[in-house]
Amino acid sequence: MGLPSKKRTPRSRDERRSHHALKETASKKCEKCAAPVLAHRACAKCGTYKGRQIIDVEKRLKRSVKSKKTA
């Protein structure tokens, strides 16, 4: 089994890891309420996606409040 003949310097180690940095998330504004939304996801504030109502936000909010009361 081969062994390294020389020690890697911190600089060469860090240069090798240069692509490990986190990338910024791509977000856009909701067409209806202008809240920031991740791409290809429904808006959490108003429940729309591509201009259509997908999620009934009021119903979902009532359900979460109800489940918190019972817990």
C-alpha positions in Angstrom: 0.0 0.0 0.0 1.4 3.4 -1.0 2.1 6.1 1.5 2.4 9.8 0.8 6.0 10.8 0.3 5.5 14.4 1.4 3.1 16.2 3.7 0.3 18.2 2.1 0.6 21.9 2.9 -2.4 23.7 4.3 -2.6 25.8 1.2 -2.8 22.8 -1.2 -5.3 21.2 1.1 -7.5 24.3 1.1 -7.2 24.7 -2.6 -8.5 21.2 -3.1 -11.5 22.0 -0.9 -12.3 25.3 -2.7 -15.5 23.8 -4.3 -16.9 22.7 -0.9 -18.3 26.1 -0.1 -22.1 26.5 0.4 -24.0 28.0 -2.5 -26.6 30.7 -2.1 -30.2 29.5 -2.3 -32.1 30.8 -5.3 -35.3 32.4 -4.2 -37.9 34.6 -5.9 -40.9 36.7 -4.9 -44.4 35.3 -4.9 -46.5 36.7 -7.7 -49.5 37.3 -5.4 -48.1 38.4 -2.0 -44.5 39.2 -2.9 -43.1 36.9 -0.1 -39.8 35.2 -0.7 -40.3 31.7 -2.0 -37.9 28.9 -3.0 -38.0 28.0 -6.7 -40.5 25.3 -7.8 -42.3 25.4 -4.4 -45.7 26.7 -3.4 -45.8 29.9 -1.3 -46.2 29.3 2.4 -48.0 32.6 3.0 -50.7 32.5 0.4 -50.5 28.9 -1.0 -50.2 29.7 -4.7 -47.9 28.2 -7.3 -47.6 29.5 -10.8 -50.6 31.8 -10.2 -52.9 29.0 -9.1 -54.3 28.3 -5.6 -52.7 25.0 -4.5 -52.8 25.0 -0.7 -55.7 26.2 1.5 -53.6 28.1 4.0 -56.4 29.0 6.4 -57.5 25.3 6.7 -53.9 24.3 7.3 -53.5 26.9 10.0 -56.6 25.9 11.8 -55.5 22.2 11.7 -52.1 23.1 13.2 -53.6 25.2 16.0 -56.1 22.4 16.8 -53.3 19.8 17.0 -51.2 22.1 19.3 -54.2 22.4 21.7 -54.6 18.6 22.0 -50.8 18.1 22.5 
